[in-house]
Amino acid sequence: MEAALLLASTSPVGDVADAVRERDIAVRGVGHARGVAEDPVHDPAANLRLLAMGARMVLRYGSGGAGAVR
């Protein structure tokens, strides 16, 4: 726990740190999209918007920033 707090406070930089952050964001985006897809649909349009935003985030961060989708 102390090591994690120390690493968080130092804010690692560089290509490797950026790749780890982008991968984490992409993984969380996929998890969120799965949760949205598994929820009972009360508003199909809202669900589609949430899934589209999740797909956009996965594409942006999963590609390592190359060809970022806006």
C-alpha distances in whole Angstrom, upper triangle without the diagonal:
4,5,5,6,9,10,11,12,15,16,17,21,23,25,22,19,22,23,19,19,22,22,19,21,24,22,21,25,26,24,26,29,29,28,31,34,33,34,37,39,40,41,42,42,38,37,38,37,34,34,36,33,30,32,33,29,29,32,30,27,28,30,28,30,33,36,34,35,36
4,5,5,6,9,10,11,12,15,16,20,22,24,22,19,22,23,20,20,24,23,21,23,26,25,24,27,29,27,29,32,32,31,34,37,36,37,40,42,43,44,44,44,41,39,41,39,36,36,38,35,32,35,35,31,31,33,32,28,29,32,29,31,34,37,35,37,37
4,5,5,6,8,10,11,13,13,17,19,21,18,16,19,20,17,18,21,21,19,21,24,23,23,26,28,26,28,31,31,31,34,36,36,37,40,42,43,44,44,44,41,39,40,39,35,35,37,34,31,33,33,29,29,31,30,26,27,29,26,28,32,34,33,35,35
4,5,5,6,9,10,11,12,15,18,20,17,14,17,18,15,15,18,18,15,18,21,20,19,22,24,23,24,27,28,27,30,32,32,33,37,38,40,40,40,40,37,35,36,35,31,32,33,30,28,29,29,26,25,28,26,23,24,26,24,26,29,32,30,31,32
4,5,5,6,9,10,12,16,19,21,19,16,18,20,17,16,20,20,17,19,23,22,21,24,26,25,25,29,30,29,31,34,34,34,38,39,40,40,41,40,37,36,37,35,32,33,34,31,29,31,30,27,27,29,28,24,26,28,25,27,30,33,30,32,32
4,5,5,6,9,10,14,17,20,18,15,18,20,17,17,20,21,19,21,24,24,23,26,28,27,28,31,32,32,34,37,37,37,41,42,43,43,44,43,40,39,40,38,35,35,36,33,31,33,32,28,28,31,29,25,27,29,26,27,30,33,31,33,33
4,5,5,7,7,11,14,16,14,11,14,16,13,13,17,18,16,18,21,21,20,23,25,25,26,29,30,30,32,34,35,36,39,40,42,42,42,41,38,37,37,35,32,33,33,30,28,30,29,25,25,27,25,22,23,25,22,23,27,30,28,30,31
4,6,6,8,11,14,17,15,11,14,16,13,12,16,17,14,16,19,19,18,21,24,23,24,27,28,28,29,32,33,33,37,38,39,39,39,38,35,34,35,33,29,30,31,27,26,28,27,23,23,26,23,20,22,24,21,22,26,28,26,28,28
4,6,9,12,15,18,17,14,16,18,16,15,18,20,18,19,22,23,22,24,27,26,27,30,31,31,32,35,36,36,40,40,41,41,41,40,37,36,37,35,32,33,33,30,28,30,29,26,26,28,26,23,25,27,24,24,28,30,28,30,30
4,6,9,13,16,15,12,14,17,15,14,18,19,18,19,23,23,23,25,28,27,28,31,32,32,34,37,38,38,42,42,43,43,43,42,39,38,38,36,33,34,34,31,29,31,29,26,26,28,25,22,24,26,22,23,26,29,27,30,30
4,6,10,13,12,9,11,14,12,11,14,16,15,16,19,20,20,22,25,25,25,28,30,30,31,34,35,36,39,40,41,40,40,39,36,35,35,33,30,31,30,27,26,27,26,22,23,24,22,19,21,22,19,19,23,25,23,26,26
4,7,10,9,6,9,11,10,10,13,15,15,16,19,20,20,22,24,25,26,28,30,30,32,34,35,36,40,40,42,41,41,40,37,36,36,34,31,31,31,28,26,27,26,22,22,24,21,18,20,20,17,18,21,24,23,25,26
4,7,8,5,7,10,10,10,13,15,15,16,19,20,21,22,25,26,26,28,30,31,32,34,36,37,41,41,42,41,41,39,37,36,35,33,31,31,30,27,26,26,25,21,22,22,19,17,18,19,15,16,18,21,20,23,24
4,6,5,6,9,10,11,12,14,16,17,18,20,21,23,25,26,27,29,31,32,33,35,36,38,41,41,43,42,41,40,37,36,35,33,31,31,30,27,26,26,24,21,21,21,18,16,17,17,13,14,16,19,19,22,23
4,6,5,6,9,10,10,12,14,15,16,18,20,21,22,24,26,27,29,30,31,33,35,36,40,40,42,40,39,38,36,34,33,32,30,29,28,25,24,23,22,19,19,18,16,13,14,14,10,11,13,17,16,20,22
4,5,5,6,9,10,11,12,14,15,16,18,20,21,23,24,26,27,29,30,32,33,35,39,39,41,40,39,38,36,34,33,32,29,28,28,26,24,23,22,19,18,19,17,14,14,14,11,13,15,19,18,21,23
4,5,5,6,9,10,11,12,14,15,17,18,20,21,23,24,26,27,29,30,32,33,37,37,39,38,37,36,34,32,32,30,28,27,27,24,22,23,22,18,18,19,16,13,14,15,11,13,16,19,18,21,22
4,5,5,6,9,10,11,12,14,15,16,18,20,21,22,24,26,27,28,30,32,35,35,37,36,35,34,31,30,29,27,25,25,24,21,20,20,18,15,15,15,13,10,12,12,8,10,13,16,14,17,19
4,5,5,6,9,10,10,12,14,15,16,18,20,21,23,24,26,27,29,30,34,34,36,35,34,33,31,29,28,27,25,23,23,21,19,18,17,14,13,14,12,9,9,10,6,9,12,15,14,17,19
4,6,5,6,9,10,10,12,14,15,17,18,20,21,23,24,26,27,29,33,33,35,34,33,33,30,28,28,27,24,23,23,21,18,19,18,15,14,15,14,10,10,12,9,12,15,18,17,19,21
4,5,5,6,9,10,11,12,14,15,16,18,20,21,23,24,26,27,31,31,33,32,31,30,28,26,26,24,22,21,21,18,16,17,16,13,12,14,12,9,10,12,10,11,15,17,15,17,18
4,5,5,6,9,10,10,12,14,15,16,18,20,21,22,24,26,29,29,31,30,29,28,26,24,23,22,20,19,18,16,14,14,13,10,9,10,9,5,6,8,6,8,11,14,12,14,15
4,5,5,6,9,10,11,12,14,15,17,18,20,21,23,25,28,29,31,30,29,28,26,24,23,22,20,18,19,17,14,14,14,11,9,11,10,7,6,9,8,11,13,15,14,16,18
4,5,5,6,8,10,11,12,14,15,17,18,20,21,23,26,27,29,29,28,27,25,23,23,22,19,18,19,16,13,15,15,11,10,13,12,9,9,12,11,13,16,18,16,18,19
4,6,5,6,9,10,10,12,14,15,16,18,20,21,25,25,27,26,25,24,22,20,20,19,16,15,15,13,10,12,12,8,8,11,10,7,8,11,11,12,15,16,14,15,16
4,5,5,6,9,10,11,12,14,15,16,18,20,24,24,26,25,24,23,21,19,18,17,15,13,14,12,9,9,10,7,5,8,8,5,5,9,10,11,14,15,13,13,15
4,5,5,6,9,10,11,13,14,15,17,19,22,23,25,25,24,24,22,19,19,19,16,14,15,14,10,11,13,10,8,11,12,9,8,12,13,15,17,18,16,17,19
4,5,5,6,9,10,11,12,14,15,17,20,21,23,23,22,22,19,17,18,17,14,13,15,13,9,11,13,10,9,12,13,10,11,14,15,16,19,20,17,17,18
4,5,5,6,9,10,11,12,14,16,19,19,21,20,19,19,17,14,15,14,11,10,11,9,6,8,9,6,6,10,10,9,10,13,14,15,17,18,15,14,15
4,5,5,6,9,10,10,12,14,18,18,21,20,19,19,17,14,14,15,12,10,11,11,7,8,10,9,7,10,12,11,10,13,15,17,19,19,17,16,18
4,5,5,6,9,10,11,13,16,17,20,20,19,20,17,15,16,16,12,11,14,13,9,11,14,12,10,14,15,14,13,17,18,20,22,22,20,19,21
4,5,5,6,9,10,11,14,15,17,17,16,17,14,12,13,13,9,9,11,10,7,10,12,11,10,14,15,14,14,18,19,20,22,22,20,18,19
4,5,5,6,9,10,13,13,16,15,14,14,13,9,10,11,7,6,9,9,6,8,11,10,9,13,14,14,14,17,19,20,22,21,19,17,18
4,5,5,6,9,12,13,16,16,15,16,15,11,12,14,11,9,12,12,9,11,14,13,12,15,17,17,16,19,21,22,24,24,22,20,21
4,5,5,6,10,11,14,15,14,16,14,11,13,14,10,10,13,13,11,13,16,15,14,18,20,19,18,22,24,25,27,26,24,22,23
4,5,5,8,9,11,11,11,12,10,7,9,10,7,7,11,11,9,12,14,14,14,17,19,19,19,22,24,25,26,26,23,21,21
4,6,8,8,12,12,10,12,11,8,9,11,9,8,11,13,11,12,15,16,15,17,20,20,19,22,25,25,27,26,24,22,22
4,6,9,12,13,12,15,14,10,12,15,12,11,15,16,14,15,19,19,18,21,23,23,22,25,27,28,30,29,27,25,26
4,6,9,11,11,13,12,9,12,14,12,12,15,16,15,17,20,20,19,22,24,24,24,27,29,30,32,31,28,26,26
4,6,9,10,13,12,10,13,15,14,14,17,18,17,19,22,23,23,25,27,27,27,30,32,33,34,33,31,28,28
4,6,6,9,9,7,10,12,12,12,15,17,16,18,21,22,22,24,26,27,27,30,32,32,33,32,30,27,27
4,6,9,8,8,11,13,13,14,17,18,18,20,22,23,24,26,28,29,29,32,34,34,35,34,31,28,28
4,6,5,6,9,10,11,12,14,16,17,18,20,21,23,24,26,27,28,30,32,32,33,31,29,26,25
4,5,5,6,9,10,10,12,14,15,16,18,20,21,22,24,26,26,28,31,30,31,29,27,24,23
4,5,5,6,9,10,11,12,14,15,16,19,20,21,23,24,25,27,29,28,29,27,25,21,20
4,5,5,6,9,10,11,12,14,15,17,18,20,21,23,24,26,28,27,28,27,24,21,19
4,5,5,6,9,10,11,12,14,15,16,18,20,21,22,24,26,26,27,26,23,20,20
4,5,5,6,9,10,10,12,14,15,16,18,20,20,22,25,24,25,23,21,18,17
4,5,5,6,9,10,11,12,14,15,16,18,19,21,23,22,24,22,19,16,15
4,5,5,6,9,10,11,12,14,15,17,18,20,22,21,23,21,19,16,15
4,5,5,6,9,10,10,12,14,15,16,18,20,20,21,20,17,15,15
4,5,5,6,9,10,10,12,14,15,16,19,18,19,17,15,12,12
4,5,5,6,9,10,11,12,14,15,17,16,18,16,13,11,10
4,5,5,6,9,10,11,11,14,16,16,17,17,14,12,12
4,5,5,6,9,10,10,12,14,14,15,14,12,10,11
4,6,5,6,9,10,11,13,12,13,12,9,6,8
4,5,5,6,8,10,11,11,13,12,9,8,9
4,6,5,5,8,10,11,12,12,10,10,12
4,6,5,6,9,9,9,9,7,7,10
4,6,6,7,6,8,7,5,5,8
4,5,5,6,9,10,8,9,11
4,5,8,9,10,9,11,14
4,5,6,7,7,10,13
4,6,9,8,11,14
4,6,5,9,11
4,5,9,12
4,6,9
4,6
4
